[in-house]
Amino acid sequence: MSILKQWYDAIQEARSVEKIEEIRISVFGKKGVLAAEFARMKEAPDEEKAKIAQELNIHKNALMNELAARKIVLQTLELQEKMRAEAIDVTMFGASSQAGALHPVMQTMDRIVEYFSSMNFAVKTGTMVEDDFNNFEALNLPKYHPARDMQDTFYFKDEMLLRTHTSPVQIRTMMSSKPPIRMIAPGAVFRRDYDITHTPMFHQVEGLLVDKEGKVSFANLKFILEDFLKYMFGDVQVRFRPSFFPFTEPSAEVDISCVFCHGEGCRVCSKTGWLEVLGCGIVDPNVFAAVKYENVSGYAFGLGVERFAMLIHQIGDLRSLFEGDIKLLEQFR
Ligand code: DAH
């Protein structure tokens, strides 16, 4: 029986399920050793046949059990090995992710707020959905006033609208507190406009200072705005041009020397050497009357944050600030 005994060792030495299968075929297959042994038995003398058959059957059963047992062991080992190889190490560092950064418009807004906070202006907010009174009426813009056309408004029903500027925050602040007032109002505003310098949503910062009658002058306004514009744009020239706003009288628009050509005259400044950056003025008495303020004086100003961001970063198309293009935004980390 030595010929069968060697297979016990082969089974114990097998290192894979595949090898077990090979052994099974070699031993139990049609052309396997067992078939050959049973064939040989037929040539043995009759009196030995029963003994040989009995012995062969014992080995047959024993080998079958050995094979099955070894197969289970190897299957378990192979599964363990597979699990080890495919295991996920949750303690390992992942692919590094990039940290985000503030949008250039928000960076500019923060810088504006930083300046006025340092000058003791409080930061106030209103609501984006406003009523006609706060957005227009109280700002000396009665119904049918032609200056309402300066701002293409998104209207809801019942005299509600999306605020077209941050000036209504002046009204809200004065209605809810007593003078003196020293505030700015940063926030989103909405107009029906869309081209390379206009988007339907943009950001403004409004400023308002109110104190006793005779205490606030145009000179005060001029000083702070000049100082502010130099803080924002560096060494630029600043000029005030007479203008009109319903909520201020007198009113002015403020220009800085062109940041692209330094006053030489170029395409951006339409060859004038100047860029308009904000509107301002002395608060109109009608505005104080609307909020029932008496014996006060004040100044106000308003500016567009996107315009500041475009001039600071020399961006040509305002709309690119709203496209969320990572390649563009990454430059402003
Ligand atoms: N509200 C004006 C606008 O949206 C900006 C502005 C101009 C605000 C002059 C002011 C001001 O307070 O005095 O165009």
Boltz pocket constraint, residues with backbone or C-beta under 6 A from the ligand:
constraints:
  - pocket:
      binder: B
      contacts: [[A, 164], [A, 165], [A, 166], [A, 167], [A, 206], [A, 207], [A, 245], [A, 247], [A, 248], [A, 252], [A, 278], [A, 279], [A, 280], [A, 281], [A, 300], [A, 301], [A, 302], [A, 303]]
      max_distance: 6.0
